[in-house]
């Protein structure tokens, strides 16, 4: 318990930057590997993601020494990215921005036909998701966690879900239905769904994805000042 309180005290100093670490602590899916006043390292068990923050070179060294071989590390400070990549042997990287809904009031209810999808939709979602990974089984798991579809004239036009570690993602509007406000409706629907579950509504967007970043701002999401890095 003392270790968790230490982690919450550290992460609570910047809730925008560390929303992705606070959420697994909130829902009890995080294993703390390091929690002191100079850094936190945790393992999010559902998504098999390691997340790290360090304020000093000594804290970074300690965290990296505790880090096992893994397939995904999310780092919250750029200055130790190369050191972490070498330690983990992870060659691919992505730079991300973190967006968080910070208001205690949910966004307005979308004026769109949003519905929770059932697992029978998994093959269709996998076929139409432009960044498909993990296979149909991964999509089925996302749907079980709550995936919203948007429909136009009773035809499926897009979807949004939650990745295993809790982030809003997989937001896709089919090309024929773009520029109608459906992306905004899906994002607001996902935020409302997260808030109904008392979860922290947050998402991570690739830093070079300008349209998605603009959507986050239009939706009223607050952007963390510091960028994150993924090592894959």
C-alpha positions as CSV (number, residue, x, y, z in Angstrom):
1,X,0.0,0.0,0.0
2,X,2.8,2.4,0.8
3,X,4.4,1.8,-2.6
4,X,1.1,2.6,-4.3
5,X,0.7,5.8,-2.3
6,X,4.2,6.8,-3.4
7,X,3.3,6.1,-7.0
8,X,0.1,8.1,-6.8
9,X,1.9,11.0,-5.2
10,X,4.5,11.1,-8.0
11,X,2.0,10.6,-10.9
12,X,-0.6,13.0,-9.4
13,X,1.8,15.9,-10.0
14,X,1.0,15.8,-13.7
15,X,-2.2,14.0,-14.3
16,X,-2.2,14.8,-18.1
17,X,1.2,13.3,-18.7
18,X,0.6,10.2,-16.5
19,X,-3.1,9.5,-17.1
20,X,-2.1,6.2,-18.8
21,X,-0.2,5.1,-15.6
22,X,-2.9,6.4,-13.2
23,X,-5.7,4.5,-14.9
24,X,-4.2,0.9,-14.5
25,X,-3.5,1.8,-10.8
26,X,-7.1,2.9,-10.4
27,X,-8.5,-0.3,-11.9
28,X,-6.0,-2.6,-10.2
29,X,-4.3,-4.0,-13.3
30,X,-0.8,-2.5,-12.6
31,X,2.1,-4.2,-11.0
32,X,4.5,-1.7,-9.5
33,X,8.1,-2.5,-10.0
34,X,9.5,0.9,-8.8
35,X,7.8,3.7,-7.0
36,X,9.8,6.5,-5.3
37,X,9.9,10.2,-5.3
38,X,12.1,10.2,-8.4
39,X,10.3,7.8,-10.6
40,X,7.8,5.1,-11.3
41,X,7.9,1.8,-13.3
42,X,4.9,-0.3,-13.7
43,X,3.7,-3.3,-15.7
44,X,0.1,-3.1,-17.0
45,X,-0.9,-6.7,-17.0
46,X,-3.9,-6.7,-19.4
47,X,-2.1,-5.0,-22.2
48,X,1.4,-6.4,-21.4
49,X,2.7,-2.8,-21.4
50,X,5.6,-1.5,-19.3
51,X,5.3,2.2,-18.4
52,X,8.1,4.3,-17.0
53,X,8.8,7.8,-15.7
54,X,12.1,9.0,-14.2
55,X,13.3,12.4,-13.1
56,X,17.0,11.7,-12.7
57,X,19.6,9.5,-14.4
58,X,19.9,7.4,-11.3
59,X,16.1,6.8,-11.3
60,X,16.2,5.8,-15.0
61,X,19.1,3.5,-14.3
62,X,17.2,1.8,-11.5
63,X,14.0,1.4,-13.5
64,X,15.8,0.0,-16.6
65,X,17.7,-2.5,-14.5
66,X,14.3,-3.8,-13.2
67,X,12.8,-3.9,-16.7
68,X,12.6,-7.4,-18.2
69,X,12.6,-8.2,-21.9
70,X,9.3,-6.9,-23.2
71,X,7.5,-6.1,-26.4
72,X,6.2,-2.6,-25.6
73,X,7.6,0.1,-23.3
74,X,6.0,3.6,-22.9
75,X,8.4,6.2,-21.7
76,X,7.3,9.6,-20.4
77,X,10.6,11.6,-20.8
78,X,12.5,11.7,-24.0
79,X,16.0,12.0,-22.5
80,X,16.4,8.3,-21.7
81,X,14.8,7.0,-24.9
82,X,18.0,5.7,-26.5
83,X,19.1,4.2,-23.3
84,X,15.8,2.3,-22.9
85,X,15.9,1.1,-26.5
86,X,19.3,-0.3,-26.0
87,X,18.4,-2.0,-22.7
88,X,15.2,-3.6,-24.1
89,X,16.4,-4.4,-27.6
90,X,13.4,-2.6,-29.1
91,X,14.1,-1.2,-32.5
92,X,10.9,0.5,-33.6
93,X,9.7,3.7,-32.0
94,X,6.7,6.0,-32.1
95,X,6.4,9.5,-30.6
96,X,2.9,10.1,-29.2
97,X,0.9,12.9,-27.7
98,X,-1.5,12.1,-24.8
99,X,-5.0,13.6,-24.7
100,X,-7.2,13.5,-21.6
101,X,-10.7,14.6,-20.8
102,X,-10.3,16.6,-17.6
103,X,-13.7,18.1,-17.0
104,X,-15.9,16.4,-14.4
105,X,-18.8,17.1,-16.8
106,X,-19.1,14.6,-19.7
107,X,-19.3,16.0,-23.3
108,X,-22.7,16.5,-24.8
109,X,-24.5,13.4,-25.9
110,X,-23.7,12.9,-29.6
111,X,-26.4,13.5,-32.1
112,X,-25.6,10.3,-34.0
113,X,-26.7,6.7,-34.0
114,X,-24.1,5.1,-31.7
115,X,-24.4,1.5,-30.6
116,X,-22.3,-1.0,-28.6
117,X,-21.1,-3.6,-31.0
118,X,-21.2,-7.4,-30.3
119,X,-18.4,-9.9,-31.1
120,X,-20.1,-10.8,-34.4
121,X,-18.8,-7.4,-35.7
122,X,-15.1,-8.3,-35.1
123,X,-14.2,-9.5,-38.7
124,X,-15.8,-6.4,-40.2
125,X,-14.0,-4.1,-37.8
126,X,-10.7,-5.8,-38.5
127,X,-11.2,-5.5,-42.2
128,X,-12.0,-1.8,-42.0
129,X,-9.5,-0.7,-39.4
130,X,-6.6,1.1,-41.2
131,X,-4.0,0.2,-38.5
132,X,-5.1,-3.5,-38.1
133,X,-3.0,-5.5,-35.7
134,X,-3.5,-8.4,-33.3
135,X,-6.0,-10.2,-35.5
136,X,-9.7,-10.7,-35.1
137,X,-9.2,-12.2,-31.6
138,X,-7.8,-8.8,-30.4
139,X,-10.8,-7.0,-31.9
140,X,-13.1,-9.4,-30.1
141,X,-11.5,-8.6,-26.8
142,X,-11.8,-4.8,-27.6
143,X,-15.5,-5.4,-28.3
144,X,-16.0,-7.2,-25.0
145,X,-14.5,-4.1,-23.3
146,X,-17.0,-1.9,-25.1
147,X,-16.7,-0.8,-28.7
148,X,-19.0,1.8,-30.2
149,X,-20.2,1.7,-33.8
150,X,-21.7,4.7,-35.6
151,X,-24.5,4.0,-38.1
152,X,-25.8,6.2,-41.0
153,X,-29.1,5.1,-42.5
154,X,-28.7,1.8,-40.5
155,X,-25.3,1.2,-42.3
156,X,-22.1,0.9,-40.3
157,X,-19.9,4.0,-40.8
158,X,-17.2,3.8,-38.2
159,X,-16.2,2.7,-34.7
160,X,-14.1,3.4,-31.6
161,X,-12.9,1.2,-28.7
162,X,-10.5,0.9,-25.8
163,X,-7.2,-0.8,-26.0
164,X,-6.4,-3.3,-23.3
165,X,-4.5,-0.8,-21.1
166,X,-7.5,1.5,-21.1
167,X,-6.7,4.1,-23.7
168,X,-9.4,5.3,-26.2
169,X,-8.3,4.2,-29.7
170,X,-9.1,2.4,-32.9
171,X,-11.2,5.4,-34.0
172,X,-12.1,4.9,-37.6
173,X,-14.6,6.5,-39.9
174,X,-15.1,4.9,-43.3
175,X,-14.0,7.1,-46.2
176,X,-17.5,7.5,-47.6
177,X,-18.7,9.0,-44.3
178,X,-15.9,11.4,-43.4
179,X,-16.4,15.2,-42.9
180,X,-19.8,14.7,-41.3
181,X,-18.8,15.0,-37.6
182,X,-18.9,11.3,-37.0
183,X,-15.3,11.2,-35.6
184,X,-16.2,13.8,-33.0
185,X,-19.4,11.9,-32.2
186,X,-17.4,8.6,-31.7
187,X,-14.8,10.3,-29.5
188,X,-17.4,12.0,-27.3
189,X,-19.3,8.7,-27.1
190,X,-16.1,6.9,-25.9
191,X,-15.4,9.6,-23.3
192,X,-18.9,9.3,-22.0
193,X,-18.6,5.5,-21.8
194,X,-15.3,5.8,-19.9
195,X,-16.8,8.3,-17.4
196,X,-19.8,6.0,-16.9
197,X,-17.3,3.4,-15.8
198,X,-15.4,5.9,-13.6
199,X,-12.4,5.4,-15.8
200,X,-10.0,8.2,-16.9
201,X,-10.8,9.1,-20.5
202,X,-7.5,9.3,-22.3
203,X,-5.9,8.5,-25.6
204,X,-2.5,8.5,-27.3
205,X,-2.1,9.9,-30.8
206,X,1.0,9.6,-33.0
207,X,2.6,13.0,-33.1
208,X,2.6,13.2,-36.9
209,X,-1.1,12.5,-37.2
210,X,-2.3,16.0,-37.6
211,X,-6.0,15.2,-38.4
212,X,-6.3,13.1,-35.2
213,X,-4.6,15.8,-33.1
214,X,-7.1,18.4,-34.4
215,X,-10.0,16.1,-33.6
216,X,-8.8,15.8,-30.0
217,X,-8.7,19.6,-29.7
218,X,-12.1,20.0,-31.2
219,X,-13.5,17.4,-28.8
220,X,-12.2,19.4,-25.8
221,X,-9.5,16.9,-24.8
222,X,-6.5,18.5,-23.0
223,X,-3.1,17.7,-24.4
224,X,-0.2,16.8,-22.1
225,X,2.8,19.2,-22.5
226,X,5.4,16.4,-22.8
227,X,5.3,13.8,-25.6
228,X,5.6,10.1,-24.9
229,X,7.6,7.5,-26.7
230,X,6.7,3.9,-27.5
231,X,9.4,1.3,-28.0
232,X,8.0,-1.7,-29.8
